Amino acid sequence: MIELSLEKQFSHTMFCQQVQDIDLESAKQLLADLHLLYITQQSMFAQLAKQDALKRLFCQLAA
């Protein structure tokens, strides 16, 4: 196993302590909210790309 520096060991210990204090129900709700924001953003990007592609097509047809 790889030996971690004292700084990395401390960082890992702090992370583990913080994970122990997580309220699972709140974390689940937050994760669900973040996922909804993510898929909404992806949908908006897809719509923008589609609009841009249509704009380019119309410009090419008009030329």
Secondary structure, DSSP 8 states (H G I E B T S, - for coil): -----HHHHHHHHHHHHHHHT--HHHHHHHHHHHHHHHHHHHHHHHHHHHHHHHHHHHHHHH-
